[in-house]
Amino acid sequence: QLQLVESGGGLVQPGGSLRLSCAASKFTLDYYNIGWFRQAPGKEREGVSCISKSDGSTYYTDSVKGRFTISRDNAKNTVYLQMNSLKSEDTAVYYCARSLHVGQCVLSTGPYSNWGQGTQVTVSS
C-alpha cells in the first residue's frame, strides 16, 4: 500500500531547529511534486514548502522563507524539511503530501492526493 510517513517532530524552544522527514513506500518520491503542509488548532491547513519533480525547484510560504529548507534524498526516497529559528507560530501538525499534477509544485492543498499521518511540532519555552 502506498504510504507517506512523517517523522522528526517534537518539542523545541523558540529559536531551535528540527528536521522533519517524509519517507515514501511503494512509489518513488522524485517522480512527483512533494509538499509540506501544516495545520494549527482551529486553522486551515496551509502550504509551507514544496519541491518540484521536474527540476527540483523549491517554493516556500512567506512566513518561513530564510528559515526552512526543503530537500530530497533520492537514494533514501525521502524528502526533508529543515526548520531553523523556530517560532511559537510554527507550532502545528506537519504533513507531507504527493501531487499527481504535472508542472511546478504549488502550495495549495488541491493538487495533493496522498497524505501522511502528520507529525506534531511544538515550539514553546
N, C-alpha and C positions, 0 to 999 in steps of 0.2 A: 504494500500500500504506500502510495506517495506520501511523504512526510517532510515537514519543516519543523525543526526543533531548535528553539532558542535556549540559550544559557548565558550565564555570566552576570545576571542581575544581582542586586543586593542592596545593603545599606551603606551609604558613603556620606562623609561630611561634605559640606559646601567647599568647593574648590578641588575636590578629589577627582579621581578618574575611575572608570570602569571600561572593560571591553566586552561587548556582547558578541556572541557567536550565533550564527544561523546555519545549522547543518542540514543538508538535504539527503534524503534517501529515495531510491527508485527513480531519480532523474538527475540530470547534470545541470548544476546551477548556472554555468556560464552560457547555457543555451537560451536563457531567459532574462528579462529585466527583473531585478530583485529590489524590493523596497523595505525600508524600516519605517514603522509607524508607532505611534504611542497614543495611549488613552488614559487620561487622568479621571478621577472620580467626578461624575457629573458633567463631563465634557465629551465632545465628539472625538472620534479617532482622527488624528491628524498625521499627515506625512512628515517624516523627519528627514529622510535621505533615500536616494535610490542610485542604482548603478545600472547602466545600460549594457545589454548583451553585445551590441554591435561593435562598439569601440571602447567600452569601459568608462564612458562619460559619467560623471557623478553630479548629483544635484542635492542641494540642502535647503531646508526651510530657513528663513532669515534668522530666526532666533538661535540657531545652532551653528551658523557659519563661523568658521575660525576656531570652533571648539570641538566639533565632531568630525570624524573621518570614516568614510565607508571604504571597504576594500574587499577584494575577493581572492581566495586561495584556491585555484582550480585543482591542485593536487589533493587538497583536503575536502573539496566540494563544499566549501564553507564561505559564507560572507560574514564580515565582521563590521561592527560599529564601535570605533574607539571614541570614547566620550571623555573629554577633559574639561577642567574648570567647571565642574557640575554646579548647578544652581538648584535651589529648592523647587523652582518652577519646572525643572526637568523630571520631577517625580511623576511616575506613570507606569503603567504596564506597557512594555515594548514588544511589538510583534514584527516578525518578518513575513514577507509575502511574495508570491510569484505571480508575474503577469504573463499572459499568453499573447499580448498585443505586440505588434512589430513597431519599429521606430524607437525613438528615445524614451527612456523611462519618465514617468511623471509622479508627482507627489499626491495625487488624488487616489482615493481608495477604489474607484470604479473599475479600473482595468485589472485589478488583482483578484485572482480567483482561488488561490490556495494560500492558507494562512497557518502559521504556527500557533501554539497554545499560549504564547506570551511569557515574558519574564519580568518580574517586578523590579523596578529601580526606585529606591527611596533615597532622597538627598536631604539629610537632616543632621543637625548638630545635637 
